[in-house]
Amino acid sequence: MAQAGIGVDIVEIPRMEAILQRTPSFAQRVFTDEEREYCESTSRPAAHYACRFAAREAVLKALGAGFGPGIGRKDVSVSRDARGKPCAVLSGGALTAAREAGVVEVALSLSLTSGLAVANAMAITQDDRPKPKEQAVDERARIAQSFREARVVLDELERAQDDGLFTDAASQEDATVRGDDETGSEH
């Protein structure tokens, strides 16, 4: 059975800022167009780049993988859903690693302080997902249903007896058990 993996990574924002200043092509090489557009639209681009870099590392840790042969720098990226929630986007080798591990979803959380960017990722398999409530068996409900079904059977038997669906043989057996014979005479 596959299990969820957890990954956490921390990036120092001043360090990311220094990298971006020293090597302007870094953002182009490492981040997707969507990520760059988002980061550059904020008041603290370096902080948001740091968050996205931490997210890549955290996601790969959760998958039990890392950058290297087969997994490129842009194989993990961060997008935002309609509510602005960060979402991990997998492609290439990262997507292959996730599928091989049975991962169906990667939950992602990002946080910033004045000096640190933190990412937490959880790789979730189908076995890890909560089961819908209707699938959860309530023992009391199961027993109650069993009693209802038994009551239906007993009611049907009672109706059949009232309707005379049982043969006289059953009545004769009752009489024999009581000691009566068919003629009504005593011995």
RONU-226814 format. One record per residue (C-alpha): residue number from 1; x, y, z. Coordinates in nm, 3 decimals, decimal comma. Layout:
BEGIN
<rec num="NUM" x="X" y="Y" z="Z"/>
...
//
This chain:
BEGIN
<rec num="1" x="0,000" y="0,000" z="0,000"/>
<rec num="2" x="0,139" y="0,339" z="-0,098"/>
<rec num="3" x="0,162" y="0,604" z="0,169"/>
<rec num="4" x="0,155" y="0,981" z="0,165"/>
<rec num="5" x="0,489" y="1,154" z="0,162"/>
<rec num="6" x="0,561" y="1,484" z="0,334"/>
<rec num="7" x="0,815" y="1,743" z="0,229"/>
<rec num="8" x="0,918" y="2,071" z="0,389"/>
<rec num="9" x="1,166" y="2,328" z="0,264"/>
<rec num="10" x="1,283" y="2,670" z="0,381"/>
<rec num="11" x="1,454" y="2,932" z="0,165"/>
<rec num="12" x="1,614" y="3,250" z="0,297"/>
<rec num="13" x="1,459" y="3,542" z="0,110"/>
<rec num="14" x="1,777" y="3,761" z="0,117"/>
<rec num="15" x="1,966" y="3,470" z="-0,041"/>
<rec num="16" x="1,709" y="3,443" z="-0,322"/>
<rec num="17" x="1,726" y="3,820" z="-0,368"/>
<rec num="18" x="2,106" y="3,800" z="-0,404"/>
<rec num="19" x="2,080" y="3,517" z="-0,658"/>
<rec num="20" x="1,826" y="3,711" z="-0,866"/>
<rec num="21" x="2,049" y="4,023" z="-0,865"/>
<rec num="22" x="2,371" y="3,833" z="-0,937"/>
<rec num="23" x="2,221" y="3,608" z="-1,207"/>
<rec num="24" x="1,925" y="3,777" z="-1,378"/>
<rec num="25" x="1,870" y="3,472" z="-1,604"/>
<rec num="26" x="1,804" y="3,251" z="-1,297"/>
<rec num="27" x="1,431" y="3,334" z="-1,290"/>
<rec num="28" x="1,397" y="3,256" z="-1,662"/>
<rec num="29" x="1,579" y="2,921" z="-1,627"/>
<rec num="30" x="1,403" y="2,800" z="-1,311"/>
<rec num="31" x="1,050" y="2,943" z="-1,307"/>
<rec num="32" x="0,761" y="2,916" z="-1,552"/>
<rec num="33" x="0,617" y="3,218" z="-1,732"/>
<rec num="34" x="0,311" y="3,208" z="-1,504"/>
<rec num="35" x="0,529" y="3,202" z="-1,191"/>
<rec num="36" x="0,747" y="3,489" z="-1,310"/>
<rec num="37" x="0,446" y="3,697" z="-1,404"/>
<rec num="38" x="0,293" y="3,644" z="-1,060"/>
<rec num="39" x="0,614" y="3,707" z="-0,864"/>
<rec num="40" x="0,698" y="4,023" z="-1,058"/>
<rec num="41" x="0,346" y="4,158" z="-0,993"/>
<rec num="42" x="0,396" y="4,152" z="-0,614"/>
<rec num="43" x="0,559" y="4,410" z="-0,389"/>
<rec num="44" x="0,825" y="4,153" z="-0,285"/>
<rec num="45" x="0,920" y="3,948" z="-0,593"/>
<rec num="46" x="1,221" y="3,779" z="-0,428"/>
<rec num="47" x="1,001" y="3,656" z="-0,142"/>
<rec num="48" x="0,755" y="3,496" z="-0,383"/>
<rec num="49" x="1,032" y="3,344" z="-0,595"/>
<rec num="50" x="1,176" y="3,201" z="-0,271"/>
<rec num="51" x="0,837" y="3,051" z="-0,186"/>
<rec num="52" x="0,808" y="2,888" z="-0,526"/>
<rec num="53" x="1,160" y="2,751" z="-0,506"/>
<rec num="54" x="1,087" y="2,610" z="-0,159"/>
<rec num="55" x="0,768" y="2,457" z="-0,301"/>
<rec num="56" x="0,965" y="2,272" z="-0,570"/>
<rec num="57" x="1,196" y="2,124" z="-0,310"/>
<rec num="58" x="0,913" y="2,034" z="-0,071"/>
<rec num="59" x="0,709" y="1,865" z="-0,345"/>
<rec num="60" x="1,006" y="1,659" z="-0,463"/>
<rec num="61" x="1,080" y="1,555" z="-0,103"/>
<rec num="62" x="0,716" y="1,448" z="-0,064"/>
<rec num="63" x="0,750" y="1,240" z="-0,381"/>
<rec num="64" x="1,075" y="1,086" z="-0,256"/>
<rec num="65" x="1,261" y="1,234" z="-0,554"/>
<rec num="66" x="1,494" y="1,522" z="-0,629"/>
<rec num="67" x="1,623" y="1,734" z="-0,913"/>
<rec num="68" x="1,861" y="1,548" z="-1,138"/>
<rec num="69" x="1,845" y="1,306" z="-1,428"/>
<rec num="70" x="1,483" y="1,273" z="-1,532"/>
<rec num="71" x="1,344" y="1,565" z="-1,329"/>
<rec num="72" x="1,397" y="1,916" z="-1,459"/>
<rec num="73" x="1,381" y="2,250" z="-1,280"/>
<rec num="74" x="1,039" y="2,334" z="-1,425"/>
<rec num="75" x="0,885" y="1,989" z="-1,374"/>
<rec num="76" x="0,736" y="2,123" z="-1,051"/>
<rec num="77" x="0,577" y="2,466" z="-1,054"/>
<rec num="78" x="0,323" y="2,661" z="-0,852"/>
<rec num="79" x="-0,005" y="2,789" z="-0,986"/>
<rec num="80" x="-0,298" y="2,947" z="-0,804"/>
<rec num="81" x="-0,658" y="2,831" z="-0,811"/>
<rec num="82" x="-0,959" y="3,062" z="-0,849"/>
<rec num="83" x="-0,943" y="3,153" z="-0,479"/>
<rec num="84" x="-0,569" y="3,226" z="-0,492"/>
<rec num="85" x="-0,468" y="2,905" z="-0,315"/>
<rec num="86" x="-0,125" y="2,777" z="-0,428"/>
<rec num="87" x="-0,134" y="2,448" z="-0,618"/>
<rec num="88" x="0,153" y="2,222" z="-0,720"/>
<rec num="89" x="0,168" y="2,157" z="-1,094"/>
<rec num="90" x="0,365" y="1,849" z="-1,200"/>
<rec num="91" x="0,498" y="1,771" z="-1,546"/>
<rec num="92" x="0,772" y="1,563" z="-1,705"/>
<rec num="93" x="0,979" y="1,355" z="-1,465"/>
<rec num="94" x="0,802" y="1,485" z="-1,154"/>
<rec num="95" x="0,467" y="1,373" z="-1,293"/>
<rec num="96" x="0,615" y="1,033" z="-1,382"/>
<rec num="97" x="0,757" y="0,995" z="-1,029"/>
<rec num="98" x="0,419" y="1,086" z="-0,880"/>
<rec num="99" x="0,233" y="0,834" z="-1,095"/>
<rec num="100" x="0,483" y="0,559" z="-1,016"/>
<rec num="101" x="0,433" y="0,628" z="-0,644"/>
<rec num="102" x="0,054" y="0,617" z="-0,681"/>
<rec num="103" x="0,019" y="0,987" z="-0,595"/>
<rec num="104" x="-0,315" y="1,135" z="-0,701"/>
<rec num="105" x="-0,280" y="1,479" z="-0,543"/>
<rec num="106" x="-0,014" y="1,704" z="-0,393"/>
<rec num="107" x="-0,138" y="1,937" z="-0,119"/>
<rec num="108" x="0,073" y="2,250" z="-0,085"/>
<rec num="109" x="0,104" y="2,523" z="0,177"/>
<rec num="110" x="0,331" y="2,828" z="0,144"/>
<rec num="111" x="0,425" y="3,085" z="0,410"/>
<rec num="112" x="0,641" y="3,395" z="0,424"/>
<rec num="113" x="0,809" y="3,589" z="0,702"/>
<rec num="114" x="1,026" y="3,894" z="0,656"/>
<rec num="115" x="1,327" y="3,672" z="0,597"/>
<rec num="116" x="1,208" y="3,319" z="0,523"/>
<rec num="117" x="0,991" y="3,138" z="0,271"/>
<rec num="118" x="0,850" y="2,804" z="0,385"/>
<rec num="119" x="0,675" y="2,536" z="0,182"/>
<rec num="120" x="0,504" y="2,223" z="0,305"/>
<rec num="121" x="0,387" y="1,957" z="0,060"/>
<rec num="122" x="0,200" y="1,632" z="0,106"/>
<rec num="123" x="0,184" y="1,369" z="-0,166"/>
<rec num="124" x="-0,150" y="1,191" z="-0,129"/>
<rec num="125" x="-0,233" y="0,846" z="-0,265"/>
<rec num="126" x="-0,584" y="0,710" z="-0,321"/>
<rec num="127" x="-0,548" y="0,499" z="-0,004"/>
<rec num="128" x="-0,474" y="0,815" z="0,199"/>
<rec num="129" x="-0,784" y="1,004" z="0,088"/>
<rec num="130" x="-1,067" y="1,021" z="0,339"/>
<rec num="131" x="-1,353" y="0,791" z="0,245"/>
<rec num="132" x="-1,689" y="0,954" z="0,173"/>
<rec num="133" x="-1,917" y="0,947" z="0,477"/>
<rec num="134" x="-2,172" y="0,725" z="0,305"/>
<rec num="135" x="-1,903" y="0,457" z="0,271"/>
<rec num="136" x="-1,812" y="0,467" z="0,638"/>
<rec num="137" x="-1,994" y="0,181" z="0,807"/>
<rec num="138" x="-2,173" y="0,277" z="1,127"/>
<rec num="139" x="-2,198" y="-0,043" z="1,330"/>
<rec num="140" x="-2,522" y="0,060" z="1,502"/>
<rec num="141" x="-2,684" y="0,144" z="1,169"/>
<rec num="142" x="-2,573" y="-0,192" z="1,027"/>
<rec num="143" x="-2,724" y="-0,382" z="1,323"/>
<rec num="144" x="-3,046" y="-0,178" z="1,308"/>
<rec num="145" x="-3,077" y="-0,260" z="0,937"/>
<rec num="146" x="-3,024" y="-0,628" z="1,013"/>
<rec num="147" x="-3,306" y="-0,620" z="1,271"/>
<rec num="148" x="-3,538" y="-0,444" z="1,026"/>
<rec num="149" x="-3,470" y="-0,712" z="0,766"/>
<rec num="150" x="-3,537" y="-0,988" z="1,022"/>
<rec num="151" x="-3,864" y="-0,817" z="1,125"/>
<rec num="152" x="-3,978" y="-0,815" z="0,760"/>
<rec num="153" x="-3,917" y="-1,192" z="0,736"/>
<rec num="154" x="-4,109" y="-1,256" z="1,060"/>
<rec num="155" x="-4,400" y="-1,038" z="0,941"/>
<rec num="156" x="-4,414" y="-1,231" z="0,612"/>
<rec num="157" x="-4,419" y="-1,565" z="0,798"/>
<rec num="158" x="-4,700" y="-1,442" z="1,024"/>
<rec num="159" x="-4,905" y="-1,327" z="0,723"/>
<rec num="160" x="-4,849" y="-1,661" z="0,552"/>
<rec num="161" x="-4,968" y="-1,844" z="0,863"/>
<rec num="162" x="-5,276" y="-1,620" z="0,889"/>
<rec num="163" x="-5,352" y="-1,683" z="0,521"/>
<rec num="164" x="-5,340" y="-2,061" z="0,581"/>
<rec num="165" x="-5,040" y="-2,118" z="0,361"/>
<rec num="166" x="-4,897" y="-2,375" z="0,601"/>
<rec num="167" x="-5,017" y="-2,738" z="0,549"/>
<rec num="168" x="-5,219" y="-2,946" z="0,790"/>
<rec num="169" x="-4,907" y="-3,157" z="0,849"/>
<rec num="170" x="-4,773" y="-2,881" z="1,070"/>
<rec num="171" x="-5,100" y="-2,879" z="1,267"/>
<rec num="172" x="-5,088" y="-3,258" z="1,297"/>
<rec num="173" x="-4,734" y="-3,242" z="1,431"/>
<rec num="174" x="-4,852" y="-2,995" z="1,696"/>
<rec num="175" x="-5,134" y="-3,232" z="1,795"/>
<rec num="176" x="-4,899" y="-3,531" z="1,816"/>
<rec num="177" x="-4,661" y="-3,341" z="2,039"/>
<rec num="178" x="-4,952" y="-3,262" z="2,275"/>
<rec num="179" x="-5,046" y="-3,634" z="2,287"/>
<rec num="180" x="-5,371" y="-3,614" z="2,089"/>
<rec num="181" x="-5,447" y="-3,863" z="1,815"/>
<rec num="182" x="-5,664" y="-3,816" z="1,511"/>
<rec num="183" x="-5,969" y="-3,990" z="1,657"/>
<rec num="184" x="-5,964" y="-3,801" z="1,977"/>
<rec num="185" x="-5,972" y="-4,126" z="2,185"/>
<rec num="186" x="-5,754" y="-4,195" z="2,479"/>
<rec num="187" x="-5,528" y="-4,495" z="2,523"/>
//
